[in-house]
């Protein structure tokens, strides 16, 4: 295997303006004159960004051919196709990756040219990330315990600390840590908020979002102290279920309540719902899970939030009266996105009792398969402004045969039981969306190569799910 061709100045020109396609294409030309397959990969992946129809299908097939034929050159001797799920490519280079492969099974990738421009790394123990040392690293999710020098990467803007505490390895001087927080915009904690206590004295001038669980009073105190020390940060909060309402004490401080923009409640008690009902008037996004028996009374206990734009109900609604209560609630007038799980057509009937005039994005699922044409047709009356829909593969026809299909511009299709058949019947359903501009295939598995021509014949922009989804960005 020939060594990869490299040109430090051309790579530096790309790094200086990562979105400048011209710099990539200049490098591609230089690589192709030297027979390096990365040159053609840059050209193909750049063209895929704007390709439509059969041209897109042809380019996707060529991209796969390059990766298959030159996998060892592009990802090292151990990089068989079964490892490709760890990587997302952009213009000939790895853009996002799960580091578990790089650091455990693919040591040869450390310092590899393909990682020269990687911007997001997840699933990594921080003690080893410096072995990869990507200069453009912008987004980092750290597993297990993390040393404070996780913040010492000057370019980092989004960080997820998913472990339980600080490790002693490589602990930086507090002054160094303070300097390193200057660019952070998003800070995510995956296992309790105690780590926030150590960071309360650091300046975070650019911090806009803090996402953290809150499991007990100690977490509540740490969150309150941190939020009050970061004047611009908004709070993306998770409250887990409890026999008491201790986690909700974080919202007792009015200054904290004013910062909460997004709230996730997992298995909340009725006491927690009542406690929060009048405390979150600036809330913009609400997600609820673990609610096994929705009723009109529970709907009535949801927070009063005049600014609420995004609502996700993760559990099935079986009671049509509860669905009707939601459709008649004040939320119906303001919501722009809604995620809804309905048990059957009886529950679905509750939607007829209201209208969501501002709703633009709908993620809907039915557990049973007994919808009738009249049920589907009524969707357009309930959601007259919807332009983006997410639907499970086996219920695509329910949306395609409804009045909603006429105005949908972006359609996301999720596989059911890890099966997604991109065939002619699938294509015929997609053709029922006359205004469709973007078709997204989400989840796993990715469509088989044989499906590319079928997708290309649709003549809309095709977006395939990334192998490495956003690690710490907005949900």
C-alpha positions as CSV (number, residue, x, y, z in Angstrom):
1,X,0.0,0.0,0.0
2,X,1.5,3.3,-1.1
3,X,1.9,6.0,1.6
4,X,-0.8,8.7,1.5
5,X,0.2,11.8,-0.3
6,X,0.0,15.0,1.9
7,X,0.6,18.7,1.4
8,X,0.8,20.6,4.7
9,X,0.1,24.0,3.2
10,X,-3.0,22.8,1.3
11,X,-4.4,21.1,4.4
12,X,-3.7,24.3,6.4
13,X,-5.7,26.3,3.8
14,X,-8.7,24.0,4.3
15,X,-8.3,24.2,8.1
16,X,-8.3,28.0,8.0
17,X,-11.7,28.0,6.3
18,X,-13.3,24.6,6.8
19,X,-16.4,25.5,4.7
20,X,-14.5,26.7,1.7
21,X,-15.1,24.1,-1.0
22,X,-12.5,25.7,-3.3
23,X,-9.7,24.8,-0.9
24,X,-10.8,21.1,-0.9
25,X,-11.0,21.0,-4.7
26,X,-7.5,22.4,-5.1
27,X,-6.2,19.7,-2.7
28,X,-8.2,17.1,-4.6
29,X,-6.5,18.1,-7.9
30,X,-3.1,17.9,-6.3
31,X,-3.9,14.4,-4.9
32,X,-5.3,13.1,-8.1
33,X,-2.2,14.1,-10.1
34,X,-0.3,11.8,-7.6
35,X,-2.7,8.9,-7.9
36,X,-4.1,9.2,-4.3
37,X,-7.7,8.0,-4.2
38,X,-8.5,10.6,-1.6
39,X,-8.5,13.2,-4.4
40,X,-11.4,11.5,-6.2
41,X,-13.2,10.9,-2.9
42,X,-13.1,14.7,-2.2
43,X,-14.6,15.4,-5.6
44,X,-17.3,12.8,-5.3
45,X,-18.4,13.8,-1.8
46,X,-18.4,17.5,-2.6
47,X,-20.6,16.8,-5.6
48,X,-23.0,14.7,-3.4
49,X,-23.7,17.8,-1.4
50,X,-25.8,19.3,-4.2
51,X,-26.6,16.3,-6.4
52,X,-30.2,15.2,-7.1
53,X,-31.8,12.3,-8.9
54,X,-29.9,9.8,-10.9
55,X,-26.7,11.9,-10.6
56,X,-26.9,11.5,-6.8
57,X,-27.4,7.7,-7.2
58,X,-24.4,7.4,-9.5
59,X,-22.2,9.4,-7.1
60,X,-23.3,7.3,-4.0
61,X,-22.4,4.1,-5.9
62,X,-19.0,5.6,-6.8
63,X,-18.4,6.7,-3.3
64,X,-19.0,3.2,-2.0
65,X,-16.7,1.8,-4.7
66,X,-13.8,4.1,-3.6
67,X,-14.2,3.3,0.1
68,X,-14.4,-0.4,-0.7
69,X,-11.4,-0.5,-3.1
70,X,-9.2,1.8,-1.0
71,X,-10.3,1.2,2.5
72,X,-6.9,0.3,3.8
73,X,-5.4,3.4,2.2
74,X,-8.1,5.6,3.6
75,X,-8.5,4.0,7.1
76,X,-5.5,1.8,7.7
77,X,-4.9,-1.9,7.5
78,X,-7.5,-2.9,10.0
79,X,-10.3,-0.8,8.5
80,X,-12.7,-3.4,7.1
81,X,-16.2,-2.2,6.0
82,X,-17.7,-3.4,9.3
83,X,-15.9,-0.5,11.0
84,X,-17.3,2.2,8.8
85,X,-20.2,2.8,11.1
86,X,-17.7,4.6,13.4
87,X,-17.1,7.3,10.9
88,X,-18.9,10.1,8.9
89,X,-17.0,11.5,6.0
90,X,-17.0,15.0,4.6
91,X,-15.1,16.0,1.4
92,X,-12.6,13.1,1.6
93,X,-11.8,13.3,5.3
94,X,-13.4,11.9,8.5
95,X,-15.6,14.6,9.9
96,X,-17.1,12.8,12.9
97,X,-16.1,9.6,14.6
98,X,-16.6,7.3,17.6
99,X,-13.1,6.9,19.1
100,X,-13.7,3.4,20.5
101,X,-12.5,2.0,17.1
102,X,-9.6,4.4,16.7
103,X,-8.1,3.8,20.1
104,X,-8.9,0.2,20.7
105,X,-8.9,-1.6,17.4
106,X,-7.3,0.8,15.0
107,X,-4.2,2.1,16.6
108,X,-2.8,2.7,13.1
109,X,-5.3,5.6,12.7
110,X,-3.6,7.8,15.3
111,X,-2.0,10.5,13.2
112,X,-3.6,9.2,10.0
113,X,-4.3,11.8,7.2
114,X,-8.0,10.9,7.3
115,X,-8.3,12.3,10.8
116,X,-6.5,15.6,9.9
117,X,-9.8,17.6,9.8
118,X,-12.0,15.7,12.3
119,X,-14.3,18.0,14.2
120,X,-16.3,15.7,16.5
121,X,-15.2,12.8,18.6
122,X,-17.3,10.6,20.9
123,X,-17.0,7.5,23.0
124,X,-13.5,8.2,24.3
125,X,-11.6,8.2,27.5
126,X,-10.0,11.6,27.7
127,X,-6.6,10.2,28.8
128,X,-6.2,9.0,25.2
129,X,-7.8,11.7,23.1
130,X,-4.6,13.7,23.0
131,X,-3.0,10.7,21.1
132,X,-5.4,11.6,18.2
133,X,-5.0,15.4,18.8
134,X,-7.2,16.7,16.0
135,X,-6.5,20.4,15.6
136,X,-10.0,21.3,14.5
137,X,-11.8,19.4,17.3
138,X,-15.0,21.3,18.1
139,X,-17.2,18.8,19.8
140,X,-16.1,16.1,22.3
141,X,-18.0,13.6,24.4
142,X,-15.9,12.0,27.1
143,X,-16.7,8.7,28.7
144,X,-15.9,7.7,32.3
145,X,-14.0,10.0,34.5
146,X,-12.5,13.1,32.9
147,X,-9.5,15.2,33.9
148,X,-10.0,19.0,34.0
149,X,-7.8,19.4,31.0
150,X,-10.8,18.2,28.9
151,X,-11.5,21.9,28.8
152,X,-8.0,22.8,27.7
153,X,-8.7,22.4,24.0
154,X,-8.9,25.9,22.8
155,X,-11.3,25.3,19.9
156,X,-13.9,23.3,21.8
157,X,-17.4,24.7,21.6
158,X,-19.5,21.7,22.7
159,X,-18.5,19.3,25.5
160,X,-20.3,16.3,27.0
161,X,-18.9,15.0,30.3
162,X,-20.6,11.6,30.6
163,X,-18.7,10.2,33.6
164,X,-19.2,10.5,37.3
165,X,-16.3,12.7,38.3
166,X,-12.9,14.2,37.7
167,X,-10.0,11.8,37.4
168,X,-6.7,12.8,39.0
169,X,-4.8,12.3,35.7
170,X,-3.6,15.5,34.1
171,X,-5.5,17.9,36.4
172,X,-4.8,21.4,35.2
173,X,-4.1,24.5,37.2
174,X,-7.5,26.2,37.9
175,X,-6.3,29.3,36.1
176,X,-5.6,27.2,33.0
177,X,-9.0,25.7,33.2
178,X,-10.6,29.1,33.5
179,X,-8.8,30.3,30.3
180,X,-9.9,27.2,28.4
181,X,-13.6,27.7,29.0
182,X,-13.7,30.9,26.9
183,X,-15.3,29.4,23.8
184,X,-17.6,26.8,25.2
185,X,-21.2,27.2,24.0
186,X,-22.7,23.9,25.2
187,X,-21.9,21.9,28.3
188,X,-23.6,18.5,28.9
189,X,-23.4,16.3,32.0
190,X,-24.5,12.7,31.7
191,X,-24.4,11.5,35.3
192,X,-25.5,14.0,37.9
193,X,-24.7,17.6,38.3
194,X,-22.0,17.4,41.0
195,X,-19.2,18.3,38.5
196,X,-20.8,21.7,38.1
197,X,-19.7,22.6,41.6
198,X,-16.1,22.5,40.6
199,X,-16.7,24.8,37.6
200,X,-18.8,27.5,39.2
201,X,-15.8,29.7,39.6
202,X,-14.7,29.5,35.9
203,X,-15.8,32.2,33.5
204,X,-18.0,31.0,30.6
205,X,-18.6,34.1,28.5
206,X,-20.0,32.2,25.5
207,X,-21.9,29.5,27.3
208,X,-25.5,29.3,26.1
209,X,-26.8,25.8,27.0
210,X,-26.2,23.6,30.1
211,X,-27.8,20.2,29.9
212,X,-27.8,18.2,33.1
213,X,-29.8,15.7,35.0
214,X,-31.0,16.6,38.5
215,X,-31.6,13.6,40.8
216,X,-31.4,15.0,44.3
217,X,-31.0,18.1,46.4
218,X,-27.2,18.1,46.0
219,X,-27.6,18.3,42.3
220,X,-30.2,21.1,42.7
221,X,-27.8,23.1,44.7
222,X,-24.9,22.6,42.3
223,X,-27.1,23.6,39.3
224,X,-28.4,26.7,41.0
225,X,-24.8,27.8,41.9
226,X,-23.5,27.2,38.4
227,X,-26.4,28.8,36.5
228,X,-26.2,31.9,38.7
229,X,-22.5,32.2,38.0
230,X,-23.0,32.1,34.2
231,X,-25.0,35.1,33.2
232,X,-25.9,34.1,29.6
233,X,-26.5,30.4,30.0
234,X,-29.9,28.9,29.4
235,X,-30.8,25.6,31.2
236,X,-31.7,22.4,29.5
237,X,-32.8,20.3,32.5
238,X,-33.6,16.7,33.1
239,X,-35.7,15.8,36.2
240,X,-36.0,12.1,36.9
241,X,-38.9,10.4,38.7
242,X,-38.8,10.1,42.5
243,X,-41.0,9.2,45.4
244,X,-40.7,12.8,46.4
245,X,-40.3,16.0,44.5
246,X,-36.7,16.7,45.7
247,X,-35.3,17.2,42.1
248,X,-37.8,20.0,41.4
249,X,-36.2,22.1,44.2
250,X,-33.7,23.3,41.6
251,X,-36.6,25.5,40.3
252,X,-37.4,27.1,43.7
253,X,-34.9,29.9,42.9
254,X,-36.6,32.4,40.6
255,X,-33.3,33.3,38.9
256,X,-32.9,29.6,37.9
257,X,-36.5,29.3,36.7
258,X,-36.0,32.2,34.3
259,X,-33.1,30.4,32.6
260,X,-34.9,27.1,32.0
261,X,-35.7,26.9,28.3
262,X,-36.0,23.1,27.9
263,X,-37.2,20.5,30.4
264,X,-37.3,16.7,30.2
265,X,-39.4,14.9,32.9
266,X,-38.9,11.1,33.3
267,X,-41.7,9.4,35.2
268,X,-42.8,12.5,37.1
269,X,-45.2,12.2,40.0
270,X,-48.4,14.2,40.1
271,X,-46.8,16.2,42.9
272,X,-43.9,17.3,40.7
273,X,-46.2,18.3,37.8
274,X,-48.3,20.4,40.2
275,X,-45.2,22.0,41.7
276,X,-43.9,22.9,38.2
277,X,-47.2,24.0,36.8
278,X,-46.8,27.7,37.4
279,X,-43.0,28.0,37.6
280,X,-41.9,27.7,33.9
281,X,-43.6,30.5,32.0
282,X,-40.4,30.9,29.8
283,X,-40.2,27.2,28.9
284,X,-39.8,26.6,25.1
285,X,-39.4,22.8,24.9
286,X,-40.9,20.1,27.0
287,X,-40.3,16.3,26.8
288,X,-42.3,13.8,28.9
289,X,-41.6,10.1,29.3
290,X,-42.7,7.3,31.7
291,X,-46.3,8.4,31.7
292,X,-48.2,5.2,31.3
293,X,-51.7,6.4,31.7
294,X,-52.4,9.8,30.2
295,X,-55.7,11.3,31.2
296,X,-57.4,14.7,30.7
297,X,-56.5,15.5,34.3
298,X,-52.8,14.9,33.7
299,X,-52.9,17.0,30.6
300,X,-54.4,19.8,32.7
301,X,-51.4,19.6,35.1
302,X,-48.8,20.3,32.4
303,X,-46.7,23.5,33.0
304,X,-48.3,26.8,32.0
305,X,-45.9,27.9,29.3
306,X,-47.1,30.6,26.9
307,X,-43.9,30.4,24.9
308,X,-43.9,26.6,24.5
309,X,-42.8,25.7,20.9
310,X,-41.7,22.1,21.2
311,X,-43.5,19.2,22.9
312,X,-42.6,15.5,22.9
313,X,-44.8,12.9,24.5
314,X,-42.8,9.7,24.4
315,X,-45.5,7.3,25.7
316,X,-48.6,6.1,23.9
317,X,-51.8,8.0,24.5
318,X,-54.6,5.5,24.7
319,X,-57.5,7.7,26.0
320,X,-59.1,9.8,23.3
321,X,-60.3,12.2,26.0
322,X,-56.6,12.9,26.8
323,X,-55.8,13.5,23.2
324,X,-58.8,15.8,22.9
325,X,-57.6,17.7,26.0
326,X,-54.2,18.2,24.4
327,X,-55.8,19.4,21.2
328,X,-57.9,21.9,23.1
329,X,-55.0,23.0,25.4
330,X,-53.3,26.4,25.1
331,X,-50.2,24.5,23.7
332,X,-52.1,23.9,20.5
333,X,-51.9,27.6,19.6
334,X,-48.1,28.0,20.0
335,X,-46.5,24.7,19.2
336,X,-44.2,24.5,16.2
337,X,-43.1,20.9,16.7
338,X,-44.9,17.9,18.2
339,X,-43.9,14.3,18.9
340,X,-46.9,12.1,19.5
341,X,-47.6,8.4,20.0
342,X,-51.2,7.3,19.6
343,X,-52.4,3.8,20.5
344,X,-55.1,3.3,17.9
345,X,-57.7,5.0,15.7
346,X,-59.9,5.6,18.8
347,X,-57.2,7.6,20.4
348,X,-56.5,9.3,17.1
349,X,-60.1,10.5,17.0
350,X,-59.3,12.9,19.9
351,X,-57.3,15.0,17.4
352,X,-60.5,16.1,15.8
353,X,-61.3,18.3,18.8
354,X,-58.7,20.9,18.0
355,X,-56.3,22.6,15.5
356,X,-52.6,23.3,15.7
357,X,-52.4,26.3,13.5
358,X,-48.6,27.1,14.0
359,X,-47.3,23.5,13.9
360,X,-44.6,23.0,11.2
361,X,-43.0,19.8,12.3
362,X,-44.9,16.6,13.3
363,X,-43.4,13.3,14.5
364,X,-46.3,10.8,14.8
365,X,-46.8,7.1,15.3
366,X,-49.7,4.8,15.8
367,X,-49.2,1.5,17.6
368,X,-52.0,-0.3,15.8
369,X,-52.7,-0.6,12.1
370,X,-56.5,0.0,12.0
371,X,-56.5,3.6,10.7
372,X,-59.2,4.3,8.1
373,X,-58.9,6.7,5.1
374,X,-61.1,9.1,6.9
375,X,-58.7,9.1,9.9
376,X,-55.7,10.0,7.7
377,X,-57.7,12.6,5.8
378,X,-58.6,14.5,9.1
379,X,-54.9,15.0,9.8
380,X,-54.7,17.9,7.4
381,X,-57.5,19.7,9.2
382,X,-55.8,19.3,12.6
383,X,-52.3,20.2,11.3
384,X,-52.9,22.6,8.4
385,X,-49.4,24.3,8.5
386,X,-47.2,21.1,8.8
387,X,-44.3,21.1,6.4
388,X,-42.0,18.5,8.0
389,X,-43.1,15.0,9.1
390,X,-41.3,12.1,10.7
391,X,-43.1,8.7,10.3
392,X,-42.3,5.1,10.8
393,X,-41.7,3.1,7.6
394,X,-44.8,0.8,8.0
395,X,-47.1,3.8,8.4
396,X,-45.9,5.8,5.5
397,X,-49.1,5.2,3.5
398,X,-51.2,6.7,6.3
399,X,-49.4,10.1,5.7
400,X,-49.1,9.6,1.9
401,X,-52.9,9.1,1.6
402,X,-53.8,12.1,3.9
403,X,-54.2,15.7,3.0
404,X,-51.0,16.4,4.8
405,X,-49.0,15.0,1.9
406,X,-49.8,17.9,-0.4
407,X,-47.7,20.4,1.6
408,X,-44.9,18.3,3.2
409,X,-41.5,19.6,2.1
410,X,-39.3,17.4,4.3
411,X,-40.1,13.8,5.1
412,X,-38.1,11.7,7.6
413,X,-38.7,7.9,7.4
414,X,-37.7,5.6,10.2
415,X,-37.2,1.9,9.8
416,X,-39.5,-0.5,11.7
417,X,-37.7,-3.4,13.5
418,X,-34.5,-2.4,11.7
419,X,-36.0,-3.1,8.3
420,X,-36.3,-0.5,5.6
421,X,-37.3,-1.7,2.2
422,X,-36.4,0.9,-0.4
423,X,-38.2,-0.6,-3.3
424,X,-40.8,0.4,-5.9
425,X,-43.8,0.3,-3.5
426,X,-41.8,2.7,-1.3
427,X,-41.1,4.9,-4.2
428,X,-44.7,5.1,-5.2
429,X,-45.7,6.2,-1.7
430,X,-43.0,9.0,-1.8
431,X,-44.3,10.2,-5.1
432,X,-47.6,11.1,-3.4
433,X,-45.8,14.1,-1.8
434,X,-45.9,16.6,-4.6
435,X,-44.1,19.4,-2.7
436,X,-41.4,17.2,-1.2
437,X,-37.9,18.6,-1.4
438,X,-35.9,16.5,1.1
439,X,-36.2,12.8,2.0
440,X,-34.3,11.7,5.1
441,X,-33.7,8.1,5.9
442,X,-33.1,8.0,9.6
443,X,-31.9,5.2,12.0
444,X,-30.4,1.9,11.1
445,X,-29.8,0.2,8.9
446,X,-28.6,2.4,6.0
447,X,-30.3,1.6,2.7
448,X,-28.5,-1.1,0.7
449,X,-26.5,0.0,-2.3
450,X,-29.1,-1.5,-4.5
451,X,-31.5,1.1,-3.2
452,X,-29.5,4.1,-4.4
453,X,-31.0,4.0,-8.0
454,X,-34.5,3.7,-6.5
455,X,-33.8,6.8,-4.3
456,X,-32.2,8.6,-7.2
457,X,-35.2,8.2,-9.3
458,X,-37.3,10.2,-6.8
459,X,-35.5,13.5,-7.9
460,X,-35.5,15.0,-4.4
461,X,-32.6,15.7,-2.1
462,X,-31.7,12.5,-0.2
463,X,-30.2,12.7,3.3
464,X,-29.0,9.5,5.0
465,X,-28.7,9.2,8.7
466,X,-25.2,10.0,10.0
467,X,-23.2,7.1,11.6
468,X,-22.2,9.5,14.3
469,X,-25.1,11.8,15.3
470,X,-24.6,15.1,17.0
471,X,-22.9,14.3,20.3
472,X,-23.9,17.3,22.4
473,X,-25.7,19.7,20.1
474,X,-29.4,20.7,20.4
475,X,-31.8,17.8,20.4
